[in-house]
Amino acid sequence: MKKILFVVFCFSVAHFVLAQTPVLDVAVEPYNMGRPENGPNGKRFVNSFIGMHFVLPTETNDAAPVKPLSTGFRFGIMNKFRFNDFFSIGYLLDFNSYNFNYSQSAKKTFPDTLIHKTQNIGLASIGTGLYFRFNFDVRRGDYLGHYLDLGAYADWLPFRNLYYNDKIDFGQIQHSRISRLNFVEKYQYGLFAAVGLNRFTIFGRYRISDVIKSPYHSAELPRLTIGVGLCLF
C-alpha cells in the first residue's frame, strides 16, 4: 500500500512540474514610456473649435450707443506643439462674426441721426493668431487639462455691413442693408486670452487697432469681447 501511495505521489509531482509554463521563455513587450506623437497631451495636437462671444462696451458714447452683450460667433482650427509638461506653442485659423447693435435715441449721430426700429453694424473676419499655452496640471494624462492661452491675432474683414429695419405703412417692416462700408477698416489686430478646462474654454479678445475711419474716430466700436467655447476632437 505504501508503495502504491508513493508511486501516486511521484506521478502527481511529475504531472504538476510538467504542467507549469516556463515564464522565462515568454516574450514581454516593453512598456512605452514615451509621449504619443498626436493627442491632447501629445507632441502635436490639432483640433477644431466653436464659440459664442459678447461685446462689452468699456465706455459710454451717447452719439454711437452700442448695446451691451451684442453677440457674435466663431469657429476655426488650432494646431499645438508641446515642448514640455508645462509649456506649448501654437497657431490658429478662425472665422469670427460681430454684431454691434445700436440703441435708438435722439442723441445718436452714428451711423446716422435717424431713429430706426433696429440698427446694427455686422462684421465678419477671417484671421490667424499665435499663442502660448501654460498647463497647470503637469502630471495629467493624454487630455487637455487646465490651461491658460495668451496670444495675438490679425484679421481681414471681408464683410462690413450696416443693417437697419424700419416700420412702414400698414405695419410692414422694411429691411435694408448697406455693404462694403467705406468708413470701416479692412484689417484689425489685437490680443486674446483663454482659460481652459479640458474641452471647455472662456476666452476674451481685445482689439488694439481702430476699425472706424476718419472722420468718425469718436464712434469707434467696442474693443472687448468675452465668450465661451468648445474644443472638438
Stockholm file with secondary structure:
# STOCKHOLM 1.0

chainA/1-233         MKKILFVVFCFSVAHFVLAQTPVLDVAVEPYNMGRPENGPNGKRFVNSFIGMHFVLPTETNDAAPVKPLSTGFRFGIMNKFRFNDFFSIGYLLDFNSYNFNYSQSAKKTFPDTLIHKTQNIGLASIGTGLYFRFNFDVRRGDYLGHYLDLGAYADWLPFRNLYYNDKIDFGQIQHSRISRLNFVEKYQYGLFAAVGLNRFTIFGRYRISDVIKSPYHSAELPRLTIGVGLCLF
#=GR chainA/1-233 SS CHHHHHHHHHHHHHHHHHHSCCGGGSCCCCCCCSCCSBSTTSSEEEEEEEEEEEECCCSCCTTSCBCTTCEEEEEEEEEEEECSSSEEEEEEEEEEEEEEEBCCCTTCCSSCSSCCSEEEEEEEEEEEEEEEEEESCTTCCSSCCEEEEEEEEEEEEEEEEEEEEEECGGGCEEEEEECSCTTBCSEEEEEEEEEEETTEEEEEEEECSCCBCTTCGGGCCCCEEEEEEEEEC
#=GC SS_cons         CHHHHHHHHHHHHHHHHHHSCCGGGSCCCCCCCSCCSBSTTSSEEEEEEEEEEEECCCSCCTTSCBCTTCEEEEEEEEEEEECSSSEEEEEEEEEEEEEEEBCCCTTCCSSCSSCCSEEEEEEEEEEEEEEEEEESCTTCCSSCCEEEEEEEEEEEEEEEEEEEEEECGGGCEEEEEECSCTTBCSEEEEEEEEEEETTEEEEEEEECSCCBCTTCGGGCCCCEEEEEEEEEC
//
